[in-house]
Amino acid sequence: MNRKALQKLSYGVYLVTTANGNQFAGCVANSAMQITSAPAQIAVSLNHDNATHDAVVQAGKFAVAVLPTDVEPSLIGGFGYRSGRDINKFAEILYQMQDGMPVPRVAMAWITCEVVQTMDAGTHTIFLGKVLDCDVTREDAFPMTYQYYHTVIKGQSPKNAPTYVPPEENA
């Protein structure tokens, strides 16, 4: 099986965030999609091992921040390769609160959701969320795709990403 075929699917690069009281959590996700328009619903997929996964389960809500192509790669690295169990990922970024959740100010758009259903997908949980609110904050930006992240920024997929391919299979 040539797993590189799976990397040909179109993905974005998003930050999924949540809050439980004043405990914030967030991670990079590439699996976010609109499921329905009326009511508007969004699905995101998070690895069971991510602290953000557990925080979304506890809070029952999440926000999706759409990242632009001109975002600093260090933001993606900070949210994609470090655990919120070890550090406060929000300590050095600007964010605004939307529906009680932190949304990074660099986002070109944001969507807040209430979890209405979950599906266990082995290593990941798919969270289906009813959209509570959303807005576009930058009309002049282009959304970051995973292809852009890999080819232009030269970023790698972290081990917990659904698109991760072990180095020995990438040769």
C-alpha positions in Angstrom: 0.0 0.0 0.0 1.4 3.4 -1.0 0.3 5.6 1.9 1.5 8.7 0.0 -1.9 8.5 -1.9 -3.6 9.5 1.4 -1.4 12.6 1.5 -3.0 13.7 -1.8 -6.3 14.4 0.0 -6.9 18.1 0.5 -6.3 19.3 4.1 -6.1 22.6 5.9 -4.0 23.6 8.8 -6.1 24.7 11.8 -5.8 25.3 15.5 -8.5 23.6 17.5 -8.9 25.2 20.9 -11.1 25.0 24.0 -11.4 26.2 27.5 -12.7 24.6 30.7 -12.9 27.5 33.1 -9.5 29.3 32.9 -7.7 26.1 31.6 -7.0 26.6 27.9 -6.0 23.8 25.5 -5.2 23.8 21.8 -3.5 21.8 19.1 -2.9 21.7 15.4 -5.4 19.7 13.3 -5.7 19.1 9.6 -9.0 17.2 9.8 -11.8 19.8 10.0 -14.7 20.1 7.7 -18.2 21.4 7.4 -20.7 18.6 7.6 -24.1 20.4 7.2 -25.2 24.0 6.5 -28.6 24.0 8.3 -27.9 23.7 11.1 -24.3 24.5 10.4 -22.1 21.7 11.8 -18.3 21.2 11.8 -16.4 18.0 12.5 -12.8 17.8 13.8 -10.6 14.8 14.4 -8.3 14.8 17.4 -5.8 12.1 18.6 -6.7 10.5 21.9 -3.2 11.2 23.2 -3.5 15.0 22.8 -4.3 17.0 25.9 -6.7 19.0 23.7 -8.7 15.9 23.1 -9.4 15.4 26.8 -10.1 19.1 27.2 -12.7 19.1 24.4 -14.4 16.0 26.0 -14.6 17.9 29.4 -15.6 21.3 28.0 -18.1 20.0 25.4 -17.1 22.7 23.0 -14.3 23.7 20.7 -13.1 26.5 18.4 -11.5 26.1 15.0 -9.0 28.8 14.0 -8.3 28.9 10.2 -4.6 29.7 9.8 -3.4 31.9 6.9 -0.3 31.0 4.8 1.6 33.9 6.3 1.3 32.6 9.9 4.6 32.2 11.7 5.7 28.6 11.5 6.7 28.7 15.2 3.0 29.0 16.1 2.3 25.7 14.2 5.3 24.1 15.9 4.3 25.4 19.3 0.8 24.0 19.0 1.7 20.9 17.0 4.8 19.5 18.7 4.5 20.4 22.3 1.9 19.2 24.8 -0.3 21.4 26.9 0.3 19.0 29.7 3.9 20.4 29.9 3.6 24.1 28.9 1.0 26.9 28.5 0.7 27.2 24.7 -1.2 30.4 25.1 1.4 32.2 27.2 3.2 33.9 24.3 0.5 34.4 21.7 -2.2 37.1 21.3 -5.7 35.7 21.4 -9.3 36.8 21.8 -12.1 35.0 23.7 -15.0 33.8 21.6 -17.8 31.9 23.3 -15.5 31.4 26.3 -12.7 29.9 24.2 -9.3 31.4 23.2 -8.9 32.1 19.5 -5.5 33.1 18.2 -5.6 36.6 16.7 -3.5 35.4 13.7 -6.5 33.3 12.6 -8.0 34.5 9.3 -11.4 33.0 10.4 -12.8 31.3 13.4 -15.7 29.0 14.2 -17.0 28.1 17.7 -18.9 24.9 18.2 -20.8 22.9 20.9 -20.1 19.2 20.7 -23.3 17.3 19.7 -21.9 13.9 18.9 -18.6 11.9 19.0 -17.3 8.9 17.1 -14.4 6.8 18.1 -12.1 6.2 15.2 -9.4 4.1 16.9 -6.5 6.5 17.6 -8.7 9.6 17.1 -12.1 10.9 18.1 -14.3 12.7 15.6 -16.1 15.5 17.3 -19.3 16.8 15.6 -20.1 20.3 16.6 -23.0 22.6 16.1 -21.7 26.0 15.1 -22.4 28.7 17.7 -20.7 31.6 16.0 -18.1 32.3 13.3 -16.4 35.2 11.6 -13.8 36.1 9.0 -11.1 38.4 10.4 -8.9 38.7 7.3 -10.3 38.9 3.8 -6.8 39.5 2.4 -5.4 36.1 3.5 -5.3 32.7 2.0 -5.9 29.6 4.1 -2.9 27.4 4.8 -3.2 23.9 3.3 -1.2 20.9 4.4 0.4 20.8 0.9 1.6 24.4 1.4 2.8 23.6 4.9 4.8 20.6 3.5 6.1 22.0 0.3 6.7 25.7 1.0 7.3 25.9 4.8 8.9 22.4 4.7 7.0 21.3 7.8 6.6 17.7 8.9 3.6 15.8 10.3 3.8 15.1 14.0 3.4 11.5 15.1 -0.2 12.1 16.3 -1.3 13.5 13.0 -3.6 11.4 10.9 -1.3 12.1 7.9 1.9 10.9 9.7 4.0 8.5 7.6 7.0 6.9 9.4 10.3 8.0 7.8 11.1 4.5 6.6 7.8 4.5 4.6 8.5 8.0 3.2 11.7 7.0 1.3 
